[in-house]
Amino acid sequence: MAHRWMNDLTRADATPRGMFLNRRQIMAGAGALGLSGLAGGAGAQAALEPNSFEEITSYNNYYEFGTGKTDPAKNAAALDTSDWTVTVDGLVDNPGTFPLSELLAGLTVEERIYRLRCVEAWSMVVPWQGIELKDILDRAGVQSSARYVAFETAVQPDNMPGVRRGVLDFPYVEGLRLDEAMHPLTILATGLYDKPMPNQNGAPIRLVVPWKYGFKSIKSITRISLVEDEPPTTWNRLAPSEYGFYANVNPTVDHPRWSQSSERRIGGGLFSARQDTLMYNGYDEVAALYNGMDLKAQF
């Protein structure tokens, strides 16, 4: 069932495609996206001059293809997305390994224009195309003992130099609590800007959870498992004091090495002011999921 959630942002709010794919300005501190009213309704976007195609596709993050910012552009074309399958297993009534076309068959692809907040304190607005994760989970038949959803990304050693070098403990894994996964905001995205998902951004299907830091939105998913216990997640396993399981956008909980109270909006220019970071990235409708929790301890 689609259209459970309605956007309060429009295409006028969206970071231009070139700015979305380009990481050079992010890491150089290029400044804030020229938006007004981002916390609520749509705002006017300042004019931006896109970078060249070469620039905007040559500076990305995807550790499976290397740690250098130009590595994904050089290497991600090797990602084999043909005959893609996703395994749905664990505590479900209808487990199986499904071709992507079968997994998505009959489901409504929607555009969701979401704010994106990175743990590195930059942000943007992205128009995704995708389906609600809930629709996939409902088809799978979630059993009553399931409490969490675990995700696993692709591992293609022949195509992914970062995997061969062991720059992380692959496969990359992530997880959500079941009620988070079933929330209407949580989607599986298959495209952006009306184009298929670029390889360096998680083709052919990735998770998008807009009220959490970006690293929670795992790329190139090959497995979705329903489990009873909290699953391990890659960055939490690597540095638990820096990256919590929940990873909700929370301006009152700083990263050990920088403040999370404000952010740089991409595209606003060198002298644009930082913007205040909003609790849950502005998606207050998820607040009830965390009633009674200590969000500083369970970060």
HELIX and SHEET records of a PDB file:
HELIX    1   1 ARG A   11  ASP A   13  5                                   3    
HELIX    2   2 ARG A   17  LEU A   21  1                                   5    
HELIX    3   3 ARG A   24  MET A   27  1                                   4    
HELIX    4   4 PHE A   53  ILE A   56  1                                   4    
HELIX    5   5 TYR A   63  PHE A   65  5                                   3    
HELIX    6   6 ASP A   71  ASN A   75  1                                   5    
HELIX    7   7 ALA A   76  ALA A   78  5                                   3    
HELIX    8   8 LEU A  100  LEU A  104  1                                   5    
HELIX    9   9 LEU A  133  ALA A  140  1                                   8    
HELIX   10  10 PRO A  161  ARG A  165  1                                   5    
HELIX   11  11 LEU A  178  ALA A  181  1                                   4    
HELIX   12  12 ASN A  199  ASN A  201  5                                   3    
HELIX   13  13 GLY A  214  LYS A  216  5                                   3    
HELIX   14  14 THR A  234  LEU A  238  1                                   5    
HELIX   15  15 MET A  279  GLY A  282  5                                   4    
HELIX   16  16 ASP A  284  TYR A  290  5                                   7    
SHEET    1   A 5 GLY A  96  PRO A  99  0                                        
SHEET    2   A 5 THR A  85  GLY A  90 -1                                        
SHEET    3   A 5 ILE A 221  VAL A 227  1                                        
SHEET    4   A 5 TYR A 148  THR A 153 -1                                        
SHEET    5   A 5 VAL A 173  ARG A 177 -1                                        
SHEET    1   B 4 GLU A 110  ARG A 117  0                                        
SHEET    2   B 4 TRP A 122  GLU A 132 -1                                        
SHEET    3   B 4 ILE A 187  LEU A 192 -1                                        
SHEET    4   B 4 LYS A 195  PRO A 196 -1                                        
SHEET    1   C 4 GLU A 110  ARG A 117  0                                        
SHEET    2   C 4 TRP A 122  GLU A 132 -1                                        
SHEET    3   C 4 SER A 262  ARG A 265  1                                        
SHEET    4   C 4 GLN A 275  ASP A 276 -1                                        
SHEET    1   D 4 GLU A 110  ARG A 117  0                                        
SHEET    2   D 4 TRP A 122  GLU A 132 -1                                        
SHEET    3   D 4 ILE A 187  LEU A 192 -1                                        
SHEET    4   D 4 ARG A 206  VAL A 208 -1                                        
END                                                                             
